[in-house]
């Protein structure tokens, strides 16, 4: 009986981990699709102009600056996919 319980627990944990991984993969895919739509010149990075092409607000520009962690003036998919850190004021 103990072996069956242990096996059932192991299967449940495995299925939970697989489900979590699939959800993460779907989220990455969604972000990648958004990124590719914005990447007008298809160079694999987003300029400020590309990032703000759909929504031009000061908040959008601030989000770009916050995401541009290497401060090179463009966003990689990794930077685009990572939410900007909250400021101390928030």
C-alpha positions as CSV (number, residue, x, y, z in Angstrom):
1,X,0.0,0.0,0.0
2,X,2.8,2.4,0.9
3,X,4.5,1.8,-2.5
4,X,1.2,2.6,-4.3
5,X,0.8,5.9,-2.3
6,X,4.4,6.8,-3.1
7,X,4.0,6.0,-6.7
8,X,0.7,8.0,-6.9
9,X,2.4,11.0,-5.3
10,X,5.4,10.8,-7.7
11,X,3.0,10.7,-10.6
12,X,1.0,13.6,-9.3
13,X,4.2,15.7,-8.8
14,X,5.5,14.8,-12.2
15,X,2.2,15.8,-13.9
16,X,2.2,19.1,-12.0
17,X,5.7,19.9,-13.1
18,X,4.9,19.0,-16.7
19,X,1.8,21.2,-16.6
20,X,3.8,24.1,-15.2
21,X,6.5,23.7,-17.9
22,X,3.9,23.7,-20.6
23,X,2.3,26.9,-19.2
24,X,5.7,28.6,-19.1
25,X,6.4,27.5,-22.7
26,X,3.1,28.9,-23.8
27,X,3.9,32.2,-22.1
28,X,7.3,32.4,-23.8
29,X,5.7,31.6,-27.1
30,X,3.2,34.4,-26.6
31,X,5.9,36.9,-25.7
32,X,8.0,35.7,-28.7
33,X,5.0,36.3,-31.0
34,X,4.5,39.8,-29.6
35,X,8.2,40.5,-29.9
36,X,8.3,39.4,-33.5
37,X,5.3,41.5,-34.4
38,X,7.0,44.6,-33.0
39,X,10.4,43.8,-34.6
40,X,9.7,45.7,-37.8
41,X,13.2,45.3,-39.3
42,X,13.4,41.6,-38.2
43,X,16.9,42.1,-36.7
44,X,16.1,40.3,-33.5
45,X,16.0,43.3,-31.2
46,X,13.5,46.1,-30.6
47,X,14.4,49.7,-30.8
48,X,12.5,52.3,-28.8
49,X,10.7,53.3,-32.0
50,X,9.6,49.7,-32.6
51,X,8.6,49.2,-28.9
52,X,6.5,52.3,-28.9
53,X,5.1,51.9,-32.4
54,X,1.7,50.8,-31.2
55,X,1.4,52.8,-27.9
56,X,3.3,56.1,-27.5
57,X,3.1,57.1,-23.9
58,X,5.7,58.3,-21.4
59,X,4.9,55.1,-19.4
60,X,5.7,52.9,-22.4
61,X,9.0,54.8,-22.9
62,X,9.8,54.3,-19.2
63,X,9.0,50.6,-19.5
64,X,11.4,50.3,-22.4
65,X,14.2,52.0,-20.4
66,X,13.5,49.8,-17.4
67,X,13.6,46.6,-19.5
68,X,16.8,47.6,-21.3
69,X,19.0,46.2,-18.6
70,X,22.3,46.4,-20.6
71,X,21.4,50.0,-21.6
72,X,22.3,49.5,-25.3
73,X,19.2,51.2,-26.6
74,X,17.5,48.0,-27.8
75,X,15.6,45.1,-26.2
76,X,16.4,41.4,-26.8
77,X,13.7,38.8,-26.5
78,X,15.0,38.1,-23.0
79,X,14.7,41.7,-21.9
80,X,11.3,42.1,-23.5
81,X,10.0,39.0,-21.8
82,X,11.2,40.0,-18.3
83,X,8.9,42.5,-16.5
84,X,10.7,45.6,-15.5
85,X,11.6,45.9,-11.8
86,X,9.2,48.0,-9.7
87,X,10.6,51.3,-8.7
88,X,10.9,52.3,-5.0
89,X,8.1,54.8,-5.6
90,X,5.7,52.0,-6.6
